[in-house]
Amino acid sequence: MNVDWSLDGKVAIVTGAAAGGIGEAYARTLASAGASVVCADIQGDKAELVAKAIEADGGEARAVSVDIADEASVAAMVGDTVSAFGGVDILVNNAALMLQLAPIPAMQMSRQDWDRGFAVNVTGAWLCTKAVAPEMEKRGGGRIVNQSSLGAFPAATVYGITKLALVGLTTTMAAELGPLGISVNCIAPGITESEAGKLIAGPGTPYREMLEQQAATMAVGQPEDLAGVLLLLTSPAGRWITGQVIHVSGGVVMRP
């Protein structure tokens, strides 16, 4: 029996793919498996760094500046992808606001920040999915991976609330898009040594110490530690998986 992990000939969009974050690891993982990758981020210059790194490694990539909370911007991103690579097979809804939301108690947050948080973290994933689904249908199906978080289980901040809402969106998308051959799943990472992760749970911080007490294995991982799950959910090896949330947090969160 041969298990197929290859993404040769596939086209992927990764949002939030600026250098220094989980999105960079996701983009490079998909490229290393053979996919042509669109590195999309509101910081287009930082996305360009990732695309250039992929090309330097022999892969195929391009960078796109996008505001996923803006429908026209999302449509332009998908249009650019189709024009450059001929279609879309994989979407990774990774872009999110975290540092702007996580430290603020819900009862102290302004309406403006609340609305912006949901606009990016939830509506943004919805807009991107709506935009790519017709393109995936043309190619006989596709794979969508949403990015939840350890912070949603339980949700103790507005950031966590948005990430828990994304879990609900995942199951709804999976049910509605399944007949089109599109699977939709969700990764819920723990804290990684990304730029944002270091700010939230750097060595010696109370949050880091709490994670170290709760984790069954590693309390903090590297962005690359999420690569295997992403490849499973986007490759032929994972074709029978949809509507699931996979926790990758060293056992900080365990679900039956």
N, C-alpha and C positions, 0 to 999 in steps of 0.2 A: 504494500500500500504506500502510495506516495502522497504526501500532504503538500498542497500548493500554497506557498507563501508569496508568490511573485505578484508584483503589480505592473509588470511590463505592459506598456500600451495604455495604462490608465492615466487619467488626468485628475489631479487633486487640488482643492482650494483649502488652505489653512488660514483661518482668521486669527488675528493676534499673533502673527508670526514674526514680530520684531526680534532682533538679536537680544540674547540674554534671558529669554523666557522659555516656558514650556512649549510655546508655539514653534520656536526655532527647532527644538528637539523633534517635534512632530513632523515639521516640514522635511528635516534632514532624514528622518526615518523613512518616510514615504518615498523620498527620492532615492534612497539607498536600495529600496526594494524594486525600483524601476519606474516609478510614476513620474510624470511631468508635474511640477508643483508650482502653484501660484501662491506666493507668500504675500498675504494681505494684512495690512495694518494701518491704523490711522497715522502712525509714524512711518510714512513711506520710505524715508531715508534709512531707517533701521531695518525695515523689511528688505530693502535693497542689499544690505550687508549679508543677509541670510541667503538670498537668491544667488549672489556672487559666490558665496562659499560653496553652495551646492554645485554651481557650474565649475568651480575650481576642482571639485572632487569628481568631475566627469558626468554630473547629472544635468537635467534640463529644468530650468526654473525661470520665473520672472517675478518681479515685485509689482504690487498694485497698492496704491493708497486708497483706503476705504473708511467711511464712517458707517458701521453696520446698523446704526440707529436711523440712518437716512435711506429711505427706499430707493431714491434715484441713484445714490452712491452704490448701493448693493447691486442694482441692475447694471450699472456701468462695470462693476467688478466681474459679474458673470459674463457680460457681453465681451469684455476684454479677454476672458479666459477662453470662451468659445472661438473667438476670432483667432487667438494665438495657437490653440491646441485642438480645436475641433469639437469640443464638448466638455462635459463634466461627469466624472464617475464617483468622486469622493469629495465630501465636504466635512471639514472638522471645524465645528463651532467652538473655537477656543477663546476668542476675544472677550474680555470682560473688564469691568471696573472692580478692583478689589481694595487697593490701598485707600481709595476715596470713600469706601463704604464700611469696611470691617471695623475700624476703631470707634465709630460713632454709635452710641446707643440709639435704638430705634425711636424712643420717645423724645430724643433731642435732635433728630435729623430734620432738616428743612424739607418742605414739600418739593422744592426744586431738586435737591439731591436724591430724594426718594424716587421721583419721576425719572431722573437721568439714570439711576441705577437699574430700574426695570427696563428702561428704553434700550440700554446697551445689553444687559445680561440676559434678558428674556426676549423682548421684542426683536432684538438684533438677530438672535438665533432663528426666530420665527421668520423674519424677513429673508434671511439667507436661504433657509430651507425652501420657502415658497419660490424663490427665484431659481434655485437649481433643480427642483423636482421635475419641471417639464423637460429640462435638458437631459436629466438622468433617464426619464421615461423614453426619450428618443433612442437611447443607447441600450435599452432593455433592462434598466435597473441601475442601482447604485448603492453607496454606503454613506450614511451620515452618522457622525460621532459628535455628541454634545459633551461639553465639559462641565460637570458639576463640581463638588468639592467636599472634602472632609467637613468644612464649615457648615454644611447643610444637615449634618447628622449628629446632634440636633441643630436646628437653625437657631443660633443665639445672637445673630446680628442681621442687619438688613441684607448684607452680602449673602449670608446663609439663606435667608428667605428667598432671594432671587435664584440661588442655586438649587433650592428645593423645588421652586416653581419649574425650573428647567427639567427636573425629573418627570414631573407631570406632563410637560410638553413632549418629552421623549416618548412616553407610552402612547400619547395621542397621535404623534407623528407615525410611530411604528404601526399602529392600527390602520391609519388612513392611507399610508404610502406602501404598505406591504403588498397590496394587490398589483402595484406597479413594479414590483421587483426591487423595491428600495427598503433596505433594513436601516433601523435607527436605534442606536444604543448610546449609552452614557458612561463616561469614565469619571469616577469621583476620586481625585488624587488627594493624598495627604500633602503636607508641606514639603516642598523640594528646595534644593539649593539654587533656585532661580534668584534673579535680582529682587523680585517682590518677596519671595519666601524668606530671604535673608533679613529683610526689614521687619517682617512680622515675627519670625521665630529664630533670630540669631542666637549663637551660643551664649548661654547664661541668662537668657530672657525667661520670665516666668512661664510663658506659653511653651517654650522649648522644653523646659523642665517637666511640665505637665505631660507633654507628648512622650517624653522619655519614660515616664512612669506608666503610661497606658499602652505603649507599643509592645507587640509581641516580638517583633524583630527590630527593624530600623525605625527610629522615630522620625527621621528626616531622610528623604531620598534625593537622588539626582533627577533632573528632568528626563534623562535617558532611561530611567527605571520604568517609565511609562511606555516606552517604545514597543515592548512585546505585546501589551494589551491592544495598543492602537493597531499594530500589524495584524493581530488576530481578527479584529473587528472590521478591517478594511480589505483583507485578502480573501481568496477563495476558501481558505481554511476555516473561516468563520461564517460561512454562508447561511448556516441554520440558526444563527443567533440574532434576535431582534427584541426590542423592548426591554433591554436589561440595563441595570446599573452595576458596573464592576468597580469595586473599591480597591484602590491601590495605595495603601497607607501603612503598611507594616503591621497590620492588625489593630491599629488604633480604632478603626470601625470594623466590627464583624457582624455579618448578617447571615441568618440561616437560609 
